[in-house]
Amino acid sequence: MRARVSQQRINIMPDVPIVEHFKALAGERGYQTLLNATLGPMIESKHLEADRRRIIREEIRAAERL
């Protein structure tokens, strides 16, 4: 279960096809909830990707010194 985090109200102007896409996927759940659920993991995956790249670079440098 995901820990509850505070939310902040914002106003954004996404393109109409984006809103239509999320509304179609969301059904009863609410498209804003689905949009939020999509953005969170996307941000986390970018952090993980950056960390993996950093670790790989460090490992390559260490191997080159051997």
N, CA, C and O of each residue as an XYZ file, in Angstrom:
264
protein
N       0.840     -1.184      0.000
C       0.000      0.000      0.000
C       0.886      1.249      0.000
O       1.863      1.321      0.746
N       0.551      2.200     -0.815
C       1.328      3.424     -0.948
C       1.008      4.389      0.182
O      -0.157      4.572      0.535
N       2.039      5.008      0.751
C       1.830      5.972      1.821
C       1.133      7.212      1.259
O       1.397      7.627      0.130
N       0.278      7.771      2.029
C      -0.447      8.985      1.608
C       0.499     10.177      1.649
O       1.139     10.436      2.669
N       0.583     10.884      0.559
C       1.390     12.097      0.498
C       0.463     13.277      0.302
O      -0.624     13.143     -0.260
N       0.898     14.427      0.766
C       0.059     15.605      0.593
C      -0.014     15.972     -0.880
O       0.891     15.675     -1.660
N      -1.075     16.601     -1.229
C      -1.282     16.994     -2.617
C      -1.372     18.510     -2.697
O      -1.675     19.186     -1.714
N      -1.104     19.021     -3.874
C      -1.177     20.454     -4.106
C      -2.050     20.701     -5.327
O      -1.864     20.073     -6.369
N      -2.979     21.594     -5.197
C      -3.861     21.939     -6.313
C      -3.100     22.838     -7.285
O      -2.477     23.820     -6.882
N      -3.160     22.486     -8.575
C      -2.538     23.284     -9.618
C      -3.490     23.406    -10.795
O      -4.467     22.664    -10.896
N      -3.209     24.317    -11.655
C      -3.948     24.436    -12.911
C      -2.966     24.171    -14.040
O      -1.921     24.816    -14.130
N      -3.304     23.223    -14.898
C      -2.476     22.941    -16.062
C      -3.370     22.918    -17.292
O      -4.588     22.774    -17.187
N      -2.764     23.058    -18.436
C      -3.506     23.063    -19.694
C      -2.929     21.998    -20.623
O      -2.248     22.332    -21.593
N      -3.194     20.705    -20.337
C      -2.686     19.664    -21.241
C      -3.434     19.695    -22.567
O      -4.554     20.200    -22.650
N      -2.815     19.160    -23.582
C      -3.462     19.070    -24.887
C      -4.719     18.213    -24.783
O      -4.784     17.279    -23.983
N      -5.713     18.542    -25.599
C      -6.999     17.827    -25.586
C      -6.819     16.318    -25.767
O      -7.455     15.554    -25.041
N      -5.981     15.852    -26.700
C      -5.830     14.387    -26.837
C      -5.304     13.714    -25.563
O      -5.646     12.565    -25.281
N      -4.490     14.414    -24.810
C      -3.977     13.847    -23.557
C      -5.112     13.679    -22.557
O      -5.255     12.620    -21.945
N      -5.906     14.709    -22.393
C      -7.038     14.632    -21.463
C      -8.013     13.548    -21.905
O      -8.479     12.761    -21.081
N      -8.322     13.502    -23.184
C      -9.248     12.482    -23.698
C      -8.711     11.075    -23.459
O      -9.463     10.168    -23.101
N      -7.418     10.900    -23.657
C      -6.797      9.591    -23.434
C      -6.972      9.151    -21.977
O      -7.405      8.029    -21.716
N      -6.638     10.025    -21.037
C      -6.727      9.655    -19.628
C      -8.176      9.506    -19.174
O      -8.471      8.658    -18.332
N      -9.073     10.309    -19.712
C     -10.494     10.143    -19.371
C     -11.011      8.787    -19.859
O     -11.764      8.114    -19.155
N     -10.606      8.395    -21.060
C     -11.034      7.102    -21.601
C     -10.482      5.947    -20.774
O     -11.178      4.957    -20.550
N      -9.245      6.065    -20.322
C      -8.641      4.998    -19.515
C      -9.191      4.950    -18.096
O      -9.295      3.876    -17.505
N      -9.539      6.092    -17.557
C      -9.873      6.192    -16.140
C     -11.229      5.607    -15.789
O     -11.388      5.015    -14.721
N     -12.198      5.761    -16.659
C     -13.539      5.290    -16.328
C     -14.084      5.990    -15.101
O     -14.101      7.220    -15.042
N     -14.532      5.217    -14.116
C     -15.123      5.773    -12.891
C     -14.092      6.400    -11.949
O     -14.441      7.210    -11.090
N     -12.847      6.030    -12.113
C     -11.816      6.406    -11.155
C     -11.489      7.896    -11.170
O     -11.100      8.438    -10.135
N     -11.628      8.556    -12.271
C     -11.261      9.960    -12.381
C      -9.935     10.094    -13.115
O      -8.933      9.490    -12.730
N      -9.942     10.876    -14.154
C      -8.736     10.955    -14.986
C      -7.584     11.641    -14.280
O      -6.425     11.324    -14.552
N      -7.870     12.578    -13.373
C      -6.785     13.255    -12.666
C      -6.047     12.289    -11.745
O      -4.828     12.374    -11.599
N      -6.786     11.374    -11.125
C      -6.166     10.358    -10.287
C      -5.253      9.468    -11.119
O      -4.143      9.137    -10.701
N      -5.728      9.083    -12.300
C      -4.922      8.243    -13.179
C      -3.699      8.994    -13.694
O      -2.613      8.421    -13.783
N      -3.863     10.249    -14.027
C      -2.740     11.071    -14.479
C      -1.682     11.161    -13.381
O      -0.489     11.035    -13.659
N      -2.102     11.374    -12.160
C      -1.178     11.437    -11.024
C      -0.475     10.100    -10.822
O       0.729     10.057    -10.568
N      -1.228      9.011    -10.934
C      -0.656      7.676    -10.759
C       0.334      7.345    -11.870
O       1.230      6.523    -11.675
N       0.184      7.967    -13.016
C       1.102      7.753    -14.138
C       2.375      8.573    -13.968
O       3.469      8.089    -14.257
N       2.240      9.793    -13.507
C       3.400     10.690    -13.382
C       4.362     10.259    -12.273
O       5.579     10.350    -12.438
N       3.827      9.796    -11.156
C       4.689      9.399    -10.034
C       5.715      8.344    -10.416
O       6.913      8.578    -10.253
N       5.286      7.187    -10.920
C       6.252      6.157    -11.320
C       7.177      6.606    -12.447
O       8.325      6.169    -12.521
N       6.681      7.477    -13.324
C       7.534      7.967    -14.402
C       8.705      8.767    -13.828
O       9.845      8.611    -14.265
N       8.418      9.613    -12.858
C       9.469     10.397    -12.216
C      10.435      9.480    -11.488
O      11.651      9.645    -11.589
N       9.895      8.511    -10.754
C      10.748      7.573    -10.016
C      11.633      6.773    -10.959
O      12.805      6.541    -10.663
N      11.085      6.353    -12.086
C      11.889      5.564    -13.016
C      13.022      6.393    -13.599
O      14.089      5.850    -13.886
N      12.822      7.686    -13.781
C      13.900      8.559    -14.273
C      15.024      8.637    -13.246
O      16.201      8.634    -13.607
N      14.657      8.708    -11.949
C      15.672      8.718    -10.899
C      16.441      7.406    -10.897
O      17.666      7.397    -10.778
N      15.723      6.303    -11.028
C      16.371      4.997    -11.039
C      17.290      4.864    -12.244
O      18.392      4.328    -12.129
N      16.845      5.347    -13.393
C      17.665      5.281    -14.596
C      18.944      6.089    -14.420
O      20.025      5.631    -14.790
N      18.828      7.279    -13.862
C      20.006      8.116    -13.632
C      20.966      7.443    -12.653
O      22.181      7.475    -12.850
N      20.426      6.838    -11.607
C      21.271      6.132    -10.640
C      21.987      4.952    -11.283
O      23.176      4.739    -11.045
N      21.265      4.183    -12.100
C      21.888      3.044    -12.784
C      23.014      3.501    -13.692
O      24.085      2.895    -13.712
N      22.781      4.560    -14.439
C      23.815      5.071    -15.339
C      25.050      5.528    -14.562
O      26.181      5.274    -14.978
N      24.831      6.200    -13.438
C      25.955      6.653    -12.606
C      26.756      5.468    -12.083
O      27.986      5.482    -12.124
N      26.072      4.453    -11.596
C      26.738      3.268    -11.053
C      27.535      2.555    -12.141
O      28.671      2.139    -11.914
N      26.940      2.416    -13.312
C      27.644      1.755    -14.424
C      28.900      2.527    -14.791
O      29.960      1.933    -14.988
N      28.789      3.857    -14.886
C      29.977      4.670    -15.201
C      31.061      4.496    -14.146
O      32.241      4.380    -14.477
N      30.662      4.477    -12.878
C      31.634      4.281    -11.795
C      32.306      2.922    -11.907
O      33.517      2.811    -11.714
N      31.534      1.891    -12.216
C      32.092      0.540    -12.346
C      33.053      0.460    -13.533
O      34.096     -0.188    -13.439
N      32.719      1.101    -14.630
C      33.606      1.089    -15.800
C      34.918      1.807    -15.474
O      35.993      1.318    -15.821
N      34.836      2.955    -14.814
C      36.059      3.671    -14.427
C      36.920      2.827    -13.498
O      38.142      2.784    -13.644
N      36.285      2.158    -12.547
C      37.034      1.317    -11.611
C      37.717      0.164    -12.340
O      38.861     -0.174    -12.038
N      37.016     -0.440    -13.302
C      37.579     -1.554    -14.060
C      38.738     -1.084    -14.945
O      39.700     -1.824    -15.151
N      38.650      0.119    -15.458
C      39.709      0.647    -16.323
C      41.003      0.907    -15.536
O      42.096      0.884    -16.101
N      40.863      1.153    -14.227
C      42.049      1.403    -13.387
C      42.785      0.111    -13.033
O      43.929      0.155    -12.581
N      42.149     -1.019    -13.231
C      42.794     -2.308    -12.883
C      43.871     -2.685    -13.857
O      44.502     -3.731    -13.706
